[in-house]
Amino acid sequence: MSSTRSRLKVGQGYFGPLPDDIWALLNLVQDYPLAVSSNLAREAAGTVALAASMGWISCVDPDGKGFSRRWRITPEGAFASRNREHGT
């Protein structure tokens, strides 16, 4: 193994950098939880699915005891958004 191996950073993975749309979505749902049946959620279905599959947004209530009809940012999503590597 080479000691020059680079470490993965937030927003980078095996498929390359994440699209800018995902960062915009995280910023949006952090301030305004997005209704699951909204036009925006429909139009950005791929981005919503990617963020949800990564655990960055969820429909689980903040108290963890139920579900809602709104996408909300998770602690992991907030961490990813805060620690995003800009320009890489």
Backbone as CSV, one residue per row, in Angstrom:
resi,resn,N_x,N_y,N_z,CA_x,CA_y,CA_z,C_x,C_y,C_z
1,MET,0.822,-1.187,0.000,0.000,0.000,0.000,0.860,1.243,0.000
2,SER,0.354,2.214,-0.672,1.065,3.474,-0.784,0.669,4.415,0.350
3,SER,1.626,5.142,0.836,1.326,6.102,1.898,0.777,7.405,1.332
4,THR,0.681,7.512,0.008,0.164,8.727,-0.612,-1.333,8.626,-0.916
5,ARG,-1.967,7.583,-0.385,-3.409,7.438,-0.592,-4.140,8.633,-0.016
6,SER,-5.064,9.147,-0.781,-5.815,10.300,-0.271,-7.009,9.819,0.541
7,ARG,-7.403,10.647,1.465,-8.566,10.335,2.293,-9.813,10.885,1.619
8,LEU,-10.920,10.190,1.822,-12.191,10.697,1.321,-12.627,11.870,2.172
9,LYS,-13.181,12.864,1.521,-13.698,14.037,2.204,-15.208,14.045,2.046
10,VAL,-15.883,14.805,2.884,-17.328,14.936,2.768,-17.646,15.436,1.370
11,GLY,-18.582,14.762,0.720,-18.991,15.176,-0.620,-18.194,14.542,-1.725
12,GLN,-17.235,13.712,-1.390,-16.472,12.986,-2.390,-16.572,11.515,-2.070
13,GLY,-16.700,10.734,-3.072,-16.809,9.309,-2.867,-16.232,8.582,-4.057
14,TYR,-16.623,7.366,-4.182,-16.117,6.551,-5.263,-16.627,7.005,-6.623
15,PHE,-17.707,7.774,-6.647,-18.282,8.226,-7.902,-17.929,9.663,-8.215
16,GLY,-17.037,10.257,-7.458,-16.638,11.636,-7.690,-17.429,12.601,-6.834
17,PRO,-17.260,13.888,-7.087,-17.949,14.903,-6.286,-19.465,14.804,-6.447
18,LEU,-20.165,15.184,-5.420,-21.625,15.195,-5.472,-22.099,16.420,-6.243
19,PRO,-23.261,16.315,-6.888,-23.776,17.478,-7.632,-24.121,18.631,-6.691
20,ASP,-24.012,19.834,-7.210,-24.322,21.026,-6.410,-25.768,21.032,-5.939
21,ASP,-26.646,20.355,-6.681,-28.062,20.319,-6.300,-28.262,19.749,-4.903
22,ILE,-27.446,18.790,-4.519,-27.630,18.168,-3.201,-27.309,19.159,-2.088
23,TRP,-26.311,20.008,-2.310,-25.945,21.001,-1.288,-27.036,22.062,-1.186
24,ALA,-27.622,22.450,-2.325,-28.722,23.409,-2.308,-29.931,22.826,-1.583
25,LEU,-30.209,21.543,-1.807,-31.320,20.890,-1.126,-31.097,20.855,0.382
26,LEU,-29.884,20.508,0.812,-29.591,20.475,2.243,-29.774,21.852,2.879
27,ASN,-29.311,22.880,2.193,-29.479,24.246,2.713,-30.950,24.611,2.813
28,LEU,-31.742,24.196,1.821,-33.162,24.508,1.828,-33.896,23.809,2.971
29,VAL,-33.715,22.495,3.093,-34.475,21.761,4.110,-33.996,22.063,5.524
30,GLN,-32.799,22.597,5.649,-32.327,22.992,6.972,-33.180,24.139,7.516
31,ASP,-33.559,25.054,6.642,-34.351,26.207,7.062,-35.856,26.001,6.887
32,TYR,-36.232,25.268,5.838,-37.639,25.054,5.504,-37.867,23.587,5.167
33,PRO,-38.339,22.785,6.107,-38.611,21.376,5.794,-39.509,21.274,4.562
34,LEU,-39.164,20.379,3.677,-39.794,20.252,2.367,-40.890,19.203,2.401
35,ALA,-42.107,19.581,2.002,-43.216,18.633,1.959,-42.906,17.528,0.955
36,VAL,-43.171,16.285,1.330,-42.833,15.159,0.454,-43.628,15.192,-0.844
37,SER,-44.806,15.810,-0.839,-45.635,15.850,-2.038,-45.564,17.196,-2.767
38,SER,-44.586,18.019,-2.425,-44.468,19.332,-3.059,-43.961,19.203,-4.489
39,ASN,-44.214,20.232,-5.277,-43.717,20.254,-6.652,-42.195,20.190,-6.672
40,LEU,-41.549,20.884,-5.751,-40.086,20.873,-5.698,-39.562,19.470,-5.412
41,ALA,-40.198,18.779,-4.476,-39.762,17.408,-4.170,-39.937,16.502,-5.381
42,ARG,-40.996,16.721,-6.137,-41.211,15.929,-7.365,-40.168,16.253,-8.415
43,GLU,-39.909,17.537,-8.624,-38.955,17.969,-9.647,-37.531,17.541,-9.313
44,ALA,-37.210,17.503,-8.033,-35.862,17.143,-7.583,-35.839,15.733,-6.997
45,ALA,-36.680,14.857,-7.516,-36.827,13.510,-6.952,-35.498,12.760,-6.874
46,GLY,-34.674,12.884,-7.888,-33.378,12.199,-7.881,-32.461,12.713,-6.785
47,THR,-32.436,14.027,-6.625,-31.609,14.639,-5.584,-32.131,14.287,-4.200
48,VAL,-33.450,14.318,-4.038,-34.062,13.953,-2.764,-33.739,12.495,-2.439
49,ALA,-33.850,11.623,-3.431,-33.554,10.202,-3.217,-32.095,9.989,-2.830
50,LEU,-31.186,10.699,-3.484,-29.764,10.576,-3.148,-29.494,11.039,-1.724
51,ALA,-30.045,12.204,-1.355,-29.828,12.730,0.000,-30.431,11.795,1.048
52,ALA,-31.611,11.266,0.770,-32.252,10.355,1.718,-31.480,9.042,1.827
53,SER,-30.987,8.527,0.713,-30.255,7.258,0.768,-28.929,7.400,1.497
54,MET,-28.391,8.605,1.529,-27.152,8.864,2.265,-27.432,9.175,3.736
55,GLY,-28.721,9.274,4.091,-29.081,9.574,5.473,-28.963,11.039,5.821
56,TRP,-28.936,11.904,4.808,-28.759,13.330,5.049,-30.070,14.058,5.229
57,ILE,-31.174,13.480,4.741,-32.502,14.010,5.007,-33.392,12.837,5.385
58,SER,-34.457,13.126,6.117,-35.331,12.057,6.587,-36.727,12.604,6.870
59,CYS,-37.695,11.712,6.841,-39.075,12.062,7.216,-39.372,11.680,8.662
60,VAL,-38.385,11.183,9.365,-38.570,10.848,10.780,-38.651,12.150,11.569
61,ASP,-39.622,12.209,12.475,-39.771,13.396,13.315,-38.486,13.650,14.100
62,PRO,-38.202,14.918,14.401,-36.981,15.233,15.146,-36.853,14.480,16.476
63,ASP,-37.983,14.155,17.117,-37.898,13.408,18.373,-37.665,11.914,18.139
64,GLY,-37.730,11.468,16.888,-37.456,10.074,16.555,-38.582,9.115,16.876
65,LYS,-39.726,9.644,17.249,-40.822,8.780,17.681,-41.926,8.621,16.641
66,GLY,-41.790,9.242,15.511,-42.834,9.146,14.502,-42.321,9.635,13.156
67,PHE,-43.226,9.690,12.211,-42.896,10.152,10.874,-43.749,11.355,10.522
68,SER,-43.279,12.148,9.592,-44.036,13.307,9.139,-44.123,13.265,7.616
69,ARG,-44.740,14.252,7.043,-44.835,14.365,5.590,-43.888,15.453,5.095
70,ARG,-42.810,15.655,5.846,-41.805,16.666,5.483,-40.406,16.072,5.538
71,TRP,-39.601,16.455,4.559,-38.182,16.099,4.582,-37.473,17.092,5.480
72,ARG,-36.692,16.573,6.415,-35.888,17.419,7.313,-34.439,16.965,7.239
73,ILE,-33.544,17.896,7.498,-32.126,17.551,7.506,-31.818,16.751,8.774
74,THR,-30.943,15.778,8.655,-30.521,14.970,9.801,-29.228,15.554,10.370
75,PRO,-28.825,15.119,11.555,-27.527,15.582,12.080,-26.374,15.260,11.115
76,GLU,-26.444,14.108,10.451,-25.402,13.744,9.480,-25.423,14.692,8.285
77,GLY,-26.619,15.077,7.859,-26.738,16.025,6.758,-26.214,17.399,7.117
78,ALA,-26.504,17.840,8.330,-25.995,19.134,8.792,-24.472,19.104,8.876
79,PHE,-23.931,17.980,9.352,-22.474,17.831,9.422,-21.866,17.892,8.027
80,ALA,-22.460,17.164,7.092,-21.950,17.144,5.721,-22.007,18.537,5.108
81,SER,-23.100,19.230,5.324,-23.258,20.571,4.762,-22.232,21.548,5.342
82,ARG,-22.029,21.461,6.661,-21.054,22.345,7.318,-19.625,22.058,6.878
83,ASN,-19.329,20.791,6.641,-17.946,20.396,6.369,-17.680,20.107,4.897
84,ARG,-18.526,20.603,4.056,-18.370,20.405,2.607,-17.054,20.989,2.143
85,GLU,-16.400,20.238,1.302,-15.156,20.735,0.695,-15.532,21.541,-0.546
86,HIS,-15.422,22.843,-0.468,-15.786,23.701,-1.590,-14.722,23.658,-2.657
87,GLY,-15.189,23.549,-3.911,-14.265,23.621,-5.047,-13.443,22.381,-5.273
88,THR,-13.786,21.258,-4.636,-13.008,20.037,-4.868,-13.915,18.929,-5.332
